[in-house]
């Protein structure tokens, strides 16, 4: 079974996934340090967080993971890619909503996390397709 899994994974383009997901995480860390926005203090937080708020890292990571997996699977496994998108987008939405419920982010933090993930992973996927056609 492990041999079949490794054969399947070898055919996938892991650098595309690493650049899409990993780059989004680096963009998140850089954005947090650049903006240095404090977390909301409207009410006592249900779960205390001590780092910066903008953009939401959990929100950004969840959507970046879904989109990077979709980009990874689309060329060779379009049906599986649609399943990843169909199940992953509601999950990413719930992650963002949970950050608001826990009162650890402003709504703009969550929206920015989704927007940055979409722009970064979408841009990487478009660049990869363009570079592949240019070769």
DSSP file (Angstrom, degrees, kcal/mol; ACC not computed):
  #  RESIDUE AA STRUCTURE BP1 BP2  ACC     N-H-->O    O-->H-N    N-H-->O    O-->H-N    TCO  KAPPA ALPHA  PHI   PSI    X-CA   Y-CA   Z-CA
    1    1 A X     >        0   0    0      0, 0.0     4,-2.2     0, 0.0     5,-0.2   0.000 360.0 360.0 360.0 -42.8    0.0    0.0    0.0
    2    2 A X  H  >  +     0   0    0      1,-0.2     4,-2.5     2,-0.2     5,-0.2   0.874 360.0  54.1 -62.9 -36.8    2.8    2.4    0.9
    3    3 A X  H  > S+     0   0    0      2,-0.2     4,-2.2     1,-0.2    -1,-0.2   0.908 108.8  48.5 -64.3 -41.7    4.5    1.7   -2.5
    4    4 A X  H  > S+     0   0    0      2,-0.2     4,-2.2     1,-0.2    -2,-0.2   0.903 111.2  50.5 -64.9 -40.8    1.3    2.6   -4.3
    5    5 A X  H  X S+     0   0    0     -4,-2.2     4,-2.7     2,-0.2    -2,-0.2   0.922 111.0  48.2 -62.7 -44.4    0.9    5.8   -2.3
    6    6 A X  H  X S+     0   0    0     -4,-2.5     4,-2.0     1,-0.2    -1,-0.2   0.888 110.6  51.5 -64.8 -38.5    4.5    6.9   -3.0
    7    7 A X  H  X S+     0   0    0     -4,-2.2     4,-0.8     2,-0.2    -1,-0.2   0.896 112.2  47.3 -64.2 -39.3    4.0    6.2   -6.7
    8    8 A X  H >< S+     0   0    0     -4,-2.2     3,-0.7     1,-0.2     4,-0.4   0.932 113.4  47.0 -65.9 -46.2    0.9    8.3   -6.7
    9    9 A X  H >< S+     0   0    0     -4,-2.7     3,-1.2     1,-0.2    -2,-0.2   0.814 102.7  63.4 -68.8 -29.9    2.5   11.2   -4.8
   10   10 A X  H 3< S+     0   0    0     -4,-2.0    -1,-0.2     1,-0.3    -2,-0.2   0.809  98.2  56.8 -64.9 -28.6    5.6   11.1   -7.0
   11   11 A X  T << S+     0   0    0     -4,-0.8    -1,-0.3    -3,-0.7    -2,-0.2   0.628  92.1  89.6 -78.3 -12.1    3.5   12.1  -10.0
   12   12 A X  S <  S-     0   0    0     -3,-1.2     2,-1.3    -4,-0.4    61,-0.1  -0.494  85.7-115.3 -86.2 157.0    2.2   15.2   -8.3
   13   13 A X    >>  +     0   0    0     59,-0.4     4,-1.2     1,-0.2     3,-0.6  -0.681  37.1 173.5 -93.3  84.0    3.9   18.6   -8.5
   14   14 A X  H 3> S+     0   0    0     -2,-1.3     4,-2.9     1,-0.2     5,-0.2   0.805  72.1  63.4 -66.3 -31.7    5.0   19.2   -4.9
   15   15 A X  H 3> S+     0   0    0      1,-0.2     4,-2.7     2,-0.2     5,-0.2   0.890 101.6  53.2 -60.3 -35.2    7.0   22.4   -5.6
   16   16 A X  H <> S+     0   0    0     -3,-0.6     4,-2.2     2,-0.2    -1,-0.2   0.928 111.8  45.0 -61.5 -44.5    3.8   24.0   -6.7
   17   17 A X  H  X>S+     0   0    0     -4,-1.2     4,-3.1     2,-0.2     5,-0.6   0.927 113.7  49.3 -64.3 -45.5    2.1   23.0   -3.4
   18   18 A X  I  X>S+     0   0    0     -4,-2.9     4,-1.6     1,-0.2     5,-0.7   0.907 113.8  45.1 -63.6 -42.7    5.1   24.1   -1.3
   19   19 A X  I  X5S+     0   0    0     -4,-2.7     4,-1.0    -5,-0.2    -1,-0.2   0.893 117.5  45.4 -68.5 -39.2    5.4   27.5   -3.0
   20   20 A X  I  X5S+     0   0    0     -4,-2.2     4,-1.2    -5,-0.2    -2,-0.2   0.972 125.9  27.1 -68.0 -54.9    1.6   28.1   -2.7
   21   21 A X  I  X5S+     0   0    0     -4,-3.1     4,-1.8    -5,-0.2    -3,-0.2   0.943 126.0  45.3 -76.6 -48.5    1.1   27.0    0.9
   22   22 A X  I  X<S+     0   0    0     -4,-1.6     4,-2.1    -5,-0.6    -3,-0.2   0.894 112.8  51.6 -63.6 -40.0    4.5   27.8    2.3
   23   23 A X  H  X<S+     0   0    0     -4,-1.0     4,-2.5    -5,-0.7    -1,-0.2   0.872 107.2  53.4 -64.2 -36.6    4.6   31.1    0.6
   24   24 A X  H  X S+     0   0    0     -4,-1.2     4,-2.1     2,-0.2    -1,-0.2   0.886 108.3  50.3 -64.6 -37.9    1.3   32.0    2.0
   25   25 A X  H  X S+     0   0    0     -4,-1.8     4,-2.2     2,-0.2    -2,-0.2   0.898 111.6  47.2 -68.4 -39.1    2.5   31.2    5.5
   26   26 A X  H  X S+     0   0    0     -4,-2.1     4,-2.5     2,-0.2    -2,-0.2   0.893 110.7  52.5 -66.7 -38.7    5.6   33.4    5.0
   27   27 A X  H  X S+     0   0    0     -4,-2.5     4,-2.3     2,-0.2    -2,-0.2   0.883 108.5  51.8 -62.1 -38.5    3.4   36.2    3.6
   28   28 A X  H  X S+     0   0    0     -4,-2.1     4,-2.5     2,-0.2    -2,-0.2   0.939 110.4  46.7 -63.5 -47.5    1.3   35.9    6.8
   29   29 A X  H  X S+     0   0    0     -4,-2.2     4,-2.0     1,-0.2    -2,-0.2   0.920 114.1  47.9 -62.6 -43.2    4.3   36.2    9.1
   30   30 A X  H  X S+     0   0    0     -4,-2.5     4,-2.2     1,-0.2    -1,-0.2   0.893 111.7  50.1 -63.8 -39.7    5.7   39.1    7.2
   31   31 A X  H  X S+     0   0    0     -4,-2.3     4,-2.8     2,-0.2     5,-0.4   0.904 108.5  52.3 -66.3 -41.5    2.3   40.9    7.2
   32   32 A X  H  X S+     0   0    0     -4,-2.5     4,-2.3     1,-0.2     5,-0.2   0.921 113.1  44.5 -60.5 -43.6    1.8   40.4   10.9
   33   33 A X  H  < S+     0   0    0     -4,-2.0    -1,-0.2    -5,-0.2    -2,-0.2   0.871 115.0  49.0 -69.1 -36.3    5.2   41.9   11.6
   34   34 A X  H  < S+     0   0    0     -4,-2.2    -2,-0.2    -5,-0.2    -1,-0.2   0.941 121.8  31.4 -69.2 -47.7    4.6   44.8    9.1
   35   35 A X  H  < S-     0   0    0     -4,-2.8    -2,-0.2    19,-0.3    -3,-0.2   0.828  80.5-167.7 -83.4 -32.3    1.2   45.8   10.4
   36   36 A X     <  +     0   0    0     -4,-2.3     2,-0.4    -5,-0.4    -3,-0.1   0.863  18.5 176.7  46.7  47.2    1.7   44.8   14.1
   37   37 A X        -     0   0    0     17,-0.3    16,-3.1    -5,-0.2    17,-0.4  -0.671  25.0-128.2 -84.7 130.4   -2.0   45.2   14.8
   38   38 A X        -     0   0    0     -2,-0.4    14,-0.1    14,-0.2     2,-0.1  -0.331  28.9-100.4 -74.0 160.4   -3.1   44.3   18.4
   39   39 A X        -     0   0    0     12,-0.2    66,-0.1     1,-0.1    -1,-0.1  -0.388  47.8 -83.8 -78.3 157.9   -5.9   41.9   19.0
   40   40 A X        -     0   0    0      1,-0.1    -1,-0.1    -2,-0.1     3,-0.1  -0.320  34.8-172.2 -62.6 142.2   -9.4   43.0   19.9
   41   41 A X        +     0   0    0      1,-0.1    -1,-0.1    -3,-0.1     3,-0.1  -0.124  46.9 119.3-124.7  34.6  -10.0   43.8   23.5
   42   42 A X  S    S+     0   0    0     61,-0.1     2,-0.3     1,-0.1    -1,-0.1   0.889  86.6   1.8 -68.2 -39.9  -13.8   44.3   23.4
   43   43 A X  S    S-     0   0    0     60,-0.2     2,-0.2    -3,-0.1    -1,-0.1  -0.890  99.5 -73.8-138.0 165.0  -14.5   41.4   25.8
   44   44 A X        -     0   0    0     -2,-0.3     2,-0.1     1,-0.1    -3,-0.1  -0.503  61.6-113.5 -61.4 129.5  -12.4   39.0   27.7
   45   45 A X        -     0   0    0     -2,-0.2     3,-0.3     1,-0.1    58,-0.1  -0.396  10.2-143.0 -69.9 140.2  -11.1   36.6   25.2
   46   46 A X  S    S+     0   0    0     56,-0.9     2,-0.4     1,-0.3    -1,-0.1   0.874  98.9  22.1 -67.7 -37.6  -12.3   33.0   25.4
   47   47 A X  S    S-     0   0    0     55,-0.6    -1,-0.3     2,-0.0     2,-0.1  -0.942  92.9-130.8-130.9 108.8   -8.8   31.8   24.3
   48   48 A X        -     0   0    0     -2,-0.4     2,-0.4    -3,-0.3    56,-0.1  -0.361  22.9-170.3 -65.2 134.2   -6.0   34.3   24.9
   49   49 A X        -     0   0    0     -2,-0.1   -10,-0.1     2,-0.1    -4,-0.1  -0.940   9.4-171.4-120.5 146.3   -3.7   35.0   22.0
   50   50 A X        +     0   0    0     -2,-0.4     2,-0.1     2,-0.1     3,-0.1   0.463  56.7  76.5-122.6  -2.9   -0.5   37.0   22.4
   51   51 A X  S    S-     0   0    0      1,-0.2   -12,-0.2   -13,-0.0    -2,-0.1  -0.274  93.3 -60.9 -96.7-169.4    0.8   37.7   18.9
   52   52 A X        -     0   0    0      1,-0.1   -14,-0.2   -14,-0.1    -1,-0.2  -0.285  37.1-146.1 -75.7 160.5   -0.3   40.2   16.3
   53   53 A X        +     0   0    0    -16,-3.1     2,-0.5   -21,-0.1   -15,-0.1   0.799  54.6 109.7 -97.9 -34.6   -3.8   40.1   14.8
   54   54 A X  S    S+     0   0    0    -17,-0.4   -17,-0.3   -22,-0.2   -19,-0.3  -0.815  83.5  14.2-105.9 126.4   -3.7   41.2   11.2
   55   55 A X  S    S-     0   0    0     -2,-0.5     2,-0.4    54,-0.3    55,-0.2   0.727  93.4-113.7 -83.3 169.1   -4.1   39.1    9.0
   56   56 A X     >  -     0   0    0     53,-1.8     4,-2.2     1,-0.2     5,-0.2  -0.519  22.4-161.0 -69.5 119.2   -5.6   36.0   10.6
   57   57 A X  H  > S+     0   0    0     -2,-0.4     4,-2.8     2,-0.2     5,-0.2   0.890  89.1  50.1 -69.5 -40.7   -3.1   33.1   10.4
   58   58 A X  H  > S+     0   0    0      2,-0.2     4,-2.3     1,-0.2     5,-0.2   0.925 113.6  46.2 -63.6 -43.6   -5.6   30.3   10.9
   59   59 A X  H  > S+     0   0    0      1,-0.2     4,-1.9     2,-0.2     5,-0.2   0.921 114.9  46.9 -63.9 -44.1   -7.9   31.7    8.3
   60   60 A X  H  X S+     0   0    0     -4,-2.2     4,-2.4     1,-0.2    -2,-0.2   0.912 113.1  48.6 -66.0 -43.0   -5.1   32.3    5.8
   61   61 A X  H  X S+     0   0    0     -4,-2.8     4,-2.3     2,-0.2    -2,-0.2   0.901 109.6  51.8 -65.6 -40.9   -3.6   28.8    6.4
   62   62 A X  H  X S+     0   0    0     -4,-2.3     4,-1.8    -5,-0.2    -1,-0.2   0.938 115.5  39.6 -65.0 -45.9   -6.9   27.0    6.0
   63   63 A X  H  X S+     0   0    0     -4,-1.9     4,-2.7     2,-0.2     5,-0.2   0.894 114.4  53.5 -71.6 -37.6   -7.8   28.6    2.7
   64   64 A X  H  X S+     0   0    0     -4,-2.4     4,-2.6    -5,-0.2     5,-0.2   0.895 108.7  50.8 -62.2 -39.0   -4.2   28.4    1.4
   65   65 A X  H  X S+     0   0    0     -4,-2.3     4,-2.4    -5,-0.2     5,-0.2   0.936 112.3  45.8 -63.2 -46.5   -4.1   24.7    2.2
   66   66 A X  H  X S+     0   0    0     -4,-1.8     4,-2.2     1,-0.2    -2,-0.2   0.936 116.6  44.1 -62.8 -47.2   -7.4   24.1    0.3
   67   67 A X  H  X S+     0   0    0     -4,-2.7     4,-2.6     2,-0.2    -1,-0.2   0.877 113.3  50.4 -69.1 -37.0   -6.4   26.1   -2.7
   68   68 A X  H  X S+     0   0    0     -4,-2.6     4,-2.2    -5,-0.2    -1,-0.2   0.905 111.7  48.2 -67.8 -40.1   -2.9   24.7   -2.9
   69   69 A X  H  X S+     0   0    0     -4,-2.4     4,-2.3    -5,-0.2    -2,-0.2   0.904 111.4  51.0 -63.8 -39.9   -4.2   21.1   -2.8
   70   70 A X  H  X S+     0   0    0     -4,-2.2     4,-2.2    -5,-0.2    -2,-0.2   0.936 111.6  46.5 -61.5 -46.5   -6.7   22.1   -5.5
   71   71 A X  H  X S+     0   0    0     -4,-2.6     4,-0.6     1,-0.2    -1,-0.2   0.863 113.1  51.0 -63.8 -35.3   -3.9   23.5   -7.7
   72   72 A X  H  < S+     0   0    0     -4,-2.2   -59,-0.4     1,-0.2     4,-0.4   0.889 118.1  35.9 -67.6 -40.8   -1.8   20.4   -7.0
   73   73 A X  H  X S+     0   0    0     -4,-2.3     4,-3.0     1,-0.2     8,-0.3   0.711  95.5  83.7 -89.8 -21.9   -4.6   17.9   -7.9
   74   74 A X  H  < S+     0   0    0     -4,-2.2     4,-0.3     1,-0.2    -1,-0.2   0.879  87.9  50.4 -55.4 -47.6   -6.3   19.7  -10.8
   75   75 A X  T  < S+     0   0    0     -4,-0.6     3,-0.2     1,-0.2    -1,-0.2   0.918 127.9  18.3 -61.9 -43.4   -4.0   18.7  -13.7
   76   76 A X  T  4 S+     0   0    0     -4,-0.4    -2,-0.2    -3,-0.2    -1,-0.2   0.709 136.2  29.8-101.4 -21.2   -4.0   14.9  -13.0
   77   77 A X     X  +     0   0    0     -4,-3.0     4,-2.3     1,-0.1    -1,-0.2  -0.529  60.8 163.1-139.2  68.1   -7.0   14.3  -10.8
   78   78 A X  H  > S+     0   0    0     -4,-0.3     4,-2.0    -3,-0.2     5,-0.1   0.831  77.5  53.0 -63.0 -33.2   -9.7   16.9  -11.6
   79   79 A X  H  > S+     0   0    0      2,-0.2     4,-1.7     1,-0.2    -1,-0.2   0.934 111.6  44.9 -68.3 -44.2  -12.5   14.9   -9.9
   80   80 A X  H  > S+     0   0    0      1,-0.2     4,-2.4     2,-0.2    -2,-0.2   0.874 110.5  56.3 -64.0 -37.1  -10.5   14.6   -6.6
   81   81 A X  H  X S+     0   0    0     -4,-2.3     4,-2.3    -8,-0.3    -1,-0.2   0.893 105.1  51.2 -62.6 -40.0   -9.6   18.3   -6.9
   82   82 A X  H  X S+     0   0    0     -4,-2.0     4,-2.9     2,-0.2    -1,-0.2   0.881 109.2  51.0 -65.3 -37.1  -13.3   19.2   -7.1
   83   83 A X  H  X S+     0   0    0     -4,-1.7     4,-2.4     2,-0.2     5,-0.4   0.915 108.8  51.2 -64.2 -42.6  -14.0   17.2   -3.9
   84   84 A X  H  X S+     0   0    0     -4,-2.4     4,-2.5     1,-0.2     5,-0.2   0.926 114.5  43.8 -60.2 -44.3  -11.1   18.9   -2.1
   85   85 A X  H  X S+     0   0    0     -4,-2.3     4,-2.2     2,-0.2     5,-0.3   0.917 113.0  51.3 -67.3 -43.8  -12.6   22.3   -3.1
   86   86 A X  H  < S+     0   0    0     -4,-2.9     4,-0.5     1,-0.2    -2,-0.2   0.852 121.7  31.7 -64.6 -35.7  -16.2   21.3   -2.3
   87   87 A X  H  X S+     0   0    0     -4,-2.4     4,-1.1    -5,-0.2    -1,-0.2   0.782 119.5  53.2 -89.5 -30.4  -15.3   20.1    1.2
   88   88 A X  H  X S+     0   0    0     -4,-2.5     4,-2.7    -5,-0.4     5,-0.2   0.853  99.3  58.7 -78.4 -35.9  -12.4   22.5    1.9
   89   89 A X  H  X S+     0   0    0     -4,-2.2     4,-2.2     2,-0.2    -1,-0.2   0.929 107.6  45.9 -64.1 -45.1  -14.1   25.8    1.2
   90   90 A X  H  > S+     0   0    0     -4,-0.5     4,-2.4    -5,-0.3    -1,-0.2   0.898 113.1  52.2 -62.8 -36.1  -16.8   25.4    3.8
   91   91 A X  H  X S+     0   0    0     -4,-1.1     4,-2.2     2,-0.2    -2,-0.2   0.932 109.5  48.2 -61.9 -45.8  -14.1   24.2    6.2
   92   92 A X  H  X S+     0   0    0     -4,-2.7     4,-2.0     1,-0.2    -1,-0.2   0.871 110.7  52.3 -63.7 -36.5  -12.1   27.4    5.5
   93   93 A X  H  X S+     0   0    0     -4,-2.2     4,-2.4    -5,-0.2    -1,-0.2   0.924 109.6  48.6 -63.2 -44.3  -15.2   29.5    6.0
   94   94 A X  H  X S+     0   0    0     -4,-2.4     4,-2.3     2,-0.2    -2,-0.2   0.855 107.7  54.9 -66.1 -34.9  -15.9   27.8    9.4
   95   95 A X  H  X S+     0   0    0     -4,-2.2     4,-1.5     2,-0.2    -1,-0.2   0.945 110.1  46.7 -61.7 -46.7  -12.3   28.4   10.5
   96   96 A X  H  X S+     0   0    0     -4,-2.0     4,-1.2     1,-0.2     3,-0.2   0.913 112.5  49.0 -61.7 -43.6  -12.6   32.1    9.8
   97   97 A X  H  X S+     0   0    0     -4,-2.4     4,-2.5     1,-0.2    -1,-0.2   0.857 106.8  56.5 -65.3 -34.4  -16.0   32.3   11.6
   98   98 A X  H  X S+     0   0    0     -4,-2.3     4,-2.5     1,-0.2    -1,-0.2   0.847 101.6  56.8 -66.3 -32.2  -14.5   30.5   14.6
   99   99 A X  H  <>S+     0   0    0     -4,-1.5     5,-1.9    -3,-0.2     6,-0.8   0.850 110.2  45.1 -66.9 -33.1  -11.8   33.2   14.9
  100  100 A X  H ><5S+     0   0    0     -4,-1.2     3,-1.2     3,-0.2    -2,-0.2   0.903 111.8  51.7 -73.4 -42.6  -14.5   35.8   15.1
  101  101 A X  H 3<5S+     0   0    0     -4,-2.5    -2,-0.2     1,-0.3    -3,-0.2   0.898 108.3  51.2 -60.6 -40.7  -16.5   33.7   17.6
  102  102 A X  T 3<5S-     0   0    0     -4,-2.5   -56,-0.9    -5,-0.2   -55,-0.6   0.536 108.7-130.2 -74.9  -5.3  -13.4   33.3   19.8
  103  103 A X  T < 5S+     0   0    0     -3,-1.2   -60,-0.2    -4,-0.2    -3,-0.2   0.826  73.5 120.7  60.7  36.5  -13.0   37.1   19.7
  104  104 A X  S   <S+     0   0    0     -5,-1.9     2,-0.3     1,-0.1    -4,-0.2   0.433  70.2  38.7-105.4  -1.6   -9.3   36.8   18.7
  105  105 A X  S    S-     0   0    0     -6,-0.8     2,-0.2   -66,-0.1    -2,-0.1  -0.991  73.9-123.1-144.8 151.3   -9.7   38.7   15.4
  106  106 A X    >>  -     0   0    0     -2,-0.3     4,-1.4     1,-0.1     3,-0.9  -0.558  40.4-108.4 -79.1 157.0  -11.5   41.7   13.9
  107  107 A X  H 3> S+     0   0    0      1,-0.2     4,-2.6    -2,-0.2     5,-0.2   0.865 120.8  58.6 -56.5 -35.4  -13.6   40.9   10.8
  108  108 A X  H 3> S+     0   0    0      1,-0.2     4,-2.3     2,-0.2    -1,-0.2   0.819 100.4  56.7 -65.5 -29.2  -11.0   42.7    8.7
  109  109 A X  H <> S+     0   0    0     -3,-0.9     4,-2.0     2,-0.2   -53,-1.8   0.924 110.3  43.9 -64.5 -44.2   -8.3   40.3    9.9
  110  110 A X  H  X S+     0   0    0     -4,-1.4     4,-2.2     2,-0.2    -2,-0.2   0.926 114.4  48.4 -67.9 -46.2  -10.3   37.3    8.7
  111  111 A X  H  X S+     0   0    0     -4,-2.6     4,-2.6     1,-0.2    -2,-0.2   0.898 111.6  50.5 -61.9 -40.0  -11.2   38.9    5.3
  112  112 A X  H  X S+     0   0    0     -4,-2.3     4,-3.0    -5,-0.2     5,-0.3   0.887 107.9  53.6 -65.8 -38.4   -7.6   39.9    4.8
  113  113 A X  H  X S+     0   0    0     -4,-2.0     4,-2.0     2,-0.2    -2,-0.2   0.927 111.9  44.2 -61.1 -45.2   -6.5   36.4    5.5
  114  114 A X  H  X S+     0   0    0     -4,-2.2     4,-2.5     2,-0.2    -2,-0.2   0.931 115.2  48.5 -64.3 -44.6   -8.8   34.9    2.9
  115  115 A X  H  X S+     0   0    0     -4,-2.6     4,-2.7     1,-0.2     5,-0.2   0.925 112.0  47.6 -64.0 -45.4   -8.0   37.6    0.4
  116  116 A X  H  X S+     0   0    0     -4,-3.0     4,-2.8     2,-0.2     5,-0.3   0.905 113.0  49.2 -64.0 -40.6   -4.2   37.2    0.8
  117  117 A X  H  X S+     0   0    0     -4,-2.0     4,-2.5    -5,-0.3     5,-0.5   0.937 112.8  47.2 -62.7 -46.3   -4.5   33.4    0.5
  118  118 A X  H  X S+     0   0    0     -4,-2.5     4,-2.0     1,-0.2     5,-0.3   0.930 116.0  44.3 -61.4 -46.2   -6.6   33.6   -2.6
  119  119 A X  H  X S+     0   0    0     -4,-2.7     4,-2.1    -5,-0.2    -2,-0.2   0.916 117.3  44.4 -66.7 -43.1   -4.3   36.1   -4.3
  120  120 A X  H  X S+     0   0    0     -4,-2.8     4,-2.5    -5,-0.2    -2,-0.2   0.975 119.5  38.1 -68.2 -54.3   -1.1   34.4   -3.3
  121  121 A X  H  X S+     0   0    0     -4,-2.5     4,-2.5    -5,-0.3     5,-0.2   0.900 118.5  50.3 -67.1 -39.4   -2.0   30.8   -4.2
  122  122 A X  H  X S+     0   0    0     -4,-2.0     4,-2.4    -5,-0.5    -1,-0.2   0.910 111.6  48.7 -62.7 -41.4   -4.0   31.9   -7.3
  123  123 A X  H  X S+     0   0    0     -4,-2.1     4,-2.6    -5,-0.3    -2,-0.2   0.899 111.2  49.4 -64.7 -41.3   -1.0   33.9   -8.4
  124  124 A X  H  X S+     0   0    0     -4,-2.5     4,-2.6     2,-0.2    -2,-0.2   0.921 111.9  48.8 -63.5 -43.6    1.4   31.1   -7.9
  125  125 A X  H  X S+     0   0    0     -4,-2.5     4,-2.2     2,-0.2    -2,-0.2   0.912 113.1  46.8 -64.3 -42.4   -0.9   28.7   -9.8
  126  126 A X  H  X S+     0   0    0     -4,-2.4     4,-2.4     2,-0.2    -2,-0.2   0.920 112.9  49.3 -65.2 -42.6   -1.3   31.1  -12.7
  127  127 A X  H  X S+     0   0    0     -4,-2.6     4,-2.8     1,-0.2     5,-0.2   0.914 110.3  51.4 -61.4 -42.3    2.5   31.8  -12.8
  128  128 A X  H  X S+     0   0    0     -4,-2.6     4,-2.3     1,-0.2    -1,-0.2   0.917 110.6  47.5 -63.1 -43.4    3.1   28.0  -12.8
  129  129 A X  H  X S+     0   0    0     -4,-2.2     4,-2.1     2,-0.2    -1,-0.2   0.906 113.3  48.6 -64.2 -40.5    0.8   27.4  -15.7
  130  130 A X  H  X S+     0   0    0     -4,-2.4     4,-2.0     2,-0.2    -2,-0.2   0.924 112.6  47.7 -64.6 -44.1    2.3   30.3  -17.7
  131  131 A X  H  X S+     0   0    0     -4,-2.8     4,-1.2     1,-0.2    -2,-0.2   0.862 110.6  52.3 -65.1 -36.2    5.8   29.0  -17.0
  132  132 A X  H  < S+     0   0    0     -4,-2.3     3,-0.2    -5,-0.2    -1,-0.2   0.905 111.3  46.1 -66.9 -41.7    4.8   25.5  -18.0
  133  133 A X  H  < S+     0   0    0     -4,-2.1    -2,-0.2     1,-0.2    -1,-0.2   0.839 107.9  57.5 -68.4 -33.1    3.4   26.7  -21.3
  134  134 A X  H  <        0   0    0     -4,-2.0    -1,-0.2     1,-0.3    -2,-0.2   0.783 360.0 360.0 -70.0 -26.1    6.5   28.9  -22.0
  135  135 A X     <        0   0    0     -4,-1.2    -1,-0.3    -3,-0.2    -2,-0.2   0.489 360.0 360.0 -74.9 360.0    8.7   25.8  -21.7
